[in-house]
Each structure stands twice: as C-alpha cells, then as structure tokens.
Amino acid sequence: QVQLVESGGGLVQAGGSLRLSCAASGRTESSYPMGWFRQAPGKEREFVAAIRSSGASTYASDSVKGRFTISRDNAKNTVYLQMNSLKPEDTAVYYCAAARFFLGMANLRLRSHYDYWGQGTQVTVSS
C-alpha cells in the first residue's frame, strides 16, 4: 500500500503561483509513475500532468502546458506541481495519484491507470 498526502493549496490571485507537493509513504521502495488530477465543482476529475518513475519524461494537458510543471524528488518520495500564471478556471481540488505499472505515457492521463490517490488539496484562484 502507498499513502499519498497533498499539500500547498490555498487562495491566490489570478496571475500568481503555487507549488503543490505530494508526499508518498508506505511501499515506496519502487518509484511509481505519478500524476496530478483536478476536480472543479460539478465537473469530472480531469488529468493535469504526469511523470515517469525516473522523472525523465513528463506529460501535461493542453490546458496547463507552459504554465504548470511536474517534477519529483525520489530521495524524498515527493512529487511537485509548480503552477504559474494561474487563472480562475484553475480553481479545483487537486489530487495526486500513483500507478503501480507504467503502460505508456498516453495511459498516464487516464484515471483508471492509477492505483493510489491522495485526499486532495484545494486551490482557489480569484479574479
């Protein structure tokens, strides 16, 4: 089992920045592919960004590409999401997730690919 805990959310003005962290504990002796998703009120949970176990490859949705950056520090069992140029439409609960297996970068955008989820952290962007 792997436990994931997100932190770093909060209230920020449009154009501002936040950095989310996701700390993993439990069976972390093998690094997992990791992803960030978000869910706004009344909407489905959507893919934001993903990163392979080594950190060598990343993948981001078109809506955040160029503004958000995913990274990881395997020595700290932590994944980050640096969010810049935030917009009101980025307001959502942000979740991190871990997958036990890697089945291609394209699959990392699918919720069904992930086995473990955190509880989420709220990000609110005011206009």
C-alpha positions in Angstrom: 0.0 0.0 0.0 1.0 3.6 -0.7 -0.3 6.6 1.1 -0.3 10.0 -0.6 -0.7 13.3 1.1 -1.0 16.6 -0.9 -0.2 20.0 0.5 0.5 23.5 -0.8 -3.0 24.5 -1.9 -4.6 27.8 -1.0 -6.0 31.1 -2.2 -4.1 33.1 -4.8 -4.9 35.9 -7.2 -5.0 35.4 -10.9 -1.5 35.5 -12.4 0.0 34.2 -9.2 1.8 30.9 -8.4 1.5 28.0 -6.1 3.6 24.8 -5.7 1.8 21.7 -4.7 3.6 18.8 -3.0 2.6 15.1 -2.8 4.4 13.0 -0.2 4.3 9.3 -0.6 4.7 6.8 2.2 4.3 3.1 2.7 5.6 0.8 -0.1 7.8 3.4 -1.8 10.8 1.2 -2.3 9.9 1.2 -6.0 9.2 4.6 -7.5 5.8 4.8 -9.2 4.6 6.8 -12.2 2.8 9.7 -10.7 0.1 12.1 -11.8 -1.9 15.2 -10.8 -5.6 15.5 -11.5 -8.1 18.2 -10.5 -11.8 18.4 -10.0 -13.8 21.5 -10.1 -17.3 21.7 -8.6 -19.9 20.0 -10.8 -17.2 18.7 -13.1 -15.4 15.4 -13.6 -11.9 14.8 -12.4 -9.5 15.7 -15.2 -5.9 15.0 -15.9 -3.4 17.7 -15.3 0.1 16.3 -15.6 2.1 13.1 -15.1 5.7 12.0 -14.7 7.5 8.7 -15.1 9.3 6.9 -12.2 12.7 8.3 -13.2 11.4 11.8 -13.8 12.9 11.7 -17.3 9.5 12.1 -19.1 6.6 14.3 -18.3 3.2 14.9 -19.8 0.8 17.7 -19.3 -2.7 18.5 -20.5 -3.1 21.2 -23.1 -4.9 23.5 -20.7 -1.9 23.8 -18.4 1.0 23.2 -20.8 3.5 26.0 -20.5 2.1 27.1 -17.1 2.4 24.1 -14.9 5.4 21.9 -14.4 5.5 18.5 -12.7 8.7 17.2 -11.1 9.8 14.7 -8.5 12.4 14.1 -5.9 12.7 10.3 -5.4 15.0 10.7 -2.5 12.2 12.5 -0.7 9.4 10.3 -2.2 7.7 13.6 -3.2 6.2 14.9 -6.4 5.6 18.5 -7.1 3.3 20.6 -9.3 4.6 24.1 -9.9 1.7 26.2 -11.1 2.4 29.6 -12.6 0.2 32.2 -14.3 -2.8 30.8 -12.5 -6.3 31.5 -13.8 -9.7 31.4 -12.1 -10.5 28.4 -14.2 -7.7 26.5 -12.5 -9.8 26.6 -9.3 -10.3 23.0 -8.2 -9.4 20.3 -5.7 -6.1 18.9 -6.9 -5.3 15.2 -6.4 -2.1 13.3 -6.8 -2.1 9.6 -7.8 0.4 6.8 -8.1 0.3 3.9 -10.6 1.9 0.5 -9.9 2.8 0.0 -13.5 3.8 2.1 -16.5 1.8 1.3 -19.6 2.8 4.2 -21.8 2.7 7.9 -21.4 -0.7 8.2 -23.1 -2.2 6.0 -20.4 -1.0 8.2 -17.7 -3.8 10.7 -18.5 -6.4 8.0 -17.6 -7.8 7.9 -14.0 -8.2 4.2 -14.4 -4.5 3.8 -14.7 -3.8 4.8 -11.1 -4.0 2.6 -8.1 -3.5 5.1 -5.2 -5.0 8.5 -4.6 -4.5 11.3 -2.1 -7.3 13.2 -0.4 -6.7 16.3 -2.4 -5.8 20.0 -1.7 -8.0 23.0 -2.6 -6.7 25.6 -5.0 -8.7 28.7 -5.4 -7.8 31.4 -7.9 -9.5 34.8 -7.5 -10.0 37.1 -10.4 
